[in-house]
Amino acid sequence: MRRLRLPELGPLFSRDLEKKQLMTEEFAKVGDLQLCYETIGQSGNPAVLLMTGLGAQLIHWPTAFCHALAERGFYVIRYDHRDAGRSTVLDHLPVPSRYRLLRKDGPGAPYLLSDLANDAAGLLDVLDIGSAHVVGMSLGGIVGQTLAVRHPSRVRSLVSIAANTGAAKDHPKLPVLLAMVRHPPQDRHRFVRQAVIASKIFGSDLTSDEARRFAEALFDRGVHPEGILRQLGAIFAAGDRTRQVANIAAPTVVIHGTNDRILPASGGQATAAAIPGAELHLVPGMGHALLRQHWDQFITWIVAKAQQVQAR
């Protein structure tokens, strides 16, 4: 496994769009994949691995949020999943049919959640990190749970945000699924216009101008509609994971917004109920987005759980 240094991309906008952040990204060779990632902070500090959501990119974790974690004494890693952003796009693999995805029909997925979890473990291997504090949102939370089940020694603590256990009652509703499986525009202008609208549906606190510039950055890094369908297939192929999630031994914090229109808050409640000793925080008014007003509280919860583990 090798680390390949990439040149700086230039200014890309994250949710802290008041400042332009130069992103220094790298590639890690994990099996047959190249995973694009970025690190922030001192490598000797305890690692925090940030996992993004369905079709999301590493820049969905706000740069200022990452720096705030680094300033609290952590080595922060954010990365693109396979089939997202600048990581390997698996176009040679079949694409689950939209009909089957709308039926939440799992068989036929070209890869599984366990593969996504193995990717994360492989990235830690490349970085020579034995274990990390894992923070995942949406699909990232689901993959984080899977990593904690399949590779328990790699997860020091787990923070699962806006995720679920795969129980049928906590799946996205049909209108949400229809939006997920719809092909986004391939034209940059139309993609950006649609993304600005979608940001409001997800409950983002970006202004229209901020959302436009962020969408431009996403488009320029790489948007892969069929990759989203393959990732969604992996979620549905896993079915109800409640029994597996119950085996998580890592100290866990579960965070969910009460106004989440993508994955209902019942999914967060089910996750916390399944994991022994899990700490649950329902955030009033929060949707399926990481809002600036919640950053300080989220960082407090992440750091407190990490410090609790490190004090043992």
Order of alpha helices (4+ residues) and beta strands (2+ residues): beta-beta-beta-beta-beta-beta-alpha-beta-alpha-alpha-beta-alpha-beta-alpha-alpha-alpha-alpha-alpha-beta-alpha-beta-alpha
